[in-house]
């Protein structure tokens, strides 16, 4: 009984750490996938609103998914930023998805809130201009 009382807190701490890191890894994978899907759709001339909708649908199962807002950056072939909604063949579109992940805090190892980011960049395959 004494041995269990000495080992149990450490065992529980390790279990929480495994679960927390597993959740963080899974959520980061979801963010990377959402950013990739959003950038890919933007590369084939979907609008910025459609990109946001795609990112939203891909992150819908995350806790507090309503707080996720993607950042969309479009550059022309010379690396000059283009206005929102405008696309240029040969340029690049980059979608970044940031998320505040709430996990069980582990003192000295893991804070209660972690900032997770997923990012993807694709080459533009078409030309489009905002209406």
Secondary structure, 3 states (H helix, E strand, C coil): CHHHHHHHHHHHHHHHHHHHHHHHHHHHHHHHHHHHHHHHHHHCCCCHHHHHHHHHHHCCCCCCHHHCCEEEEEECCCCCECCCCCECCCCEEEEEEEEEEECCCECCCECCEEEEEEEEEEECCCCECCC
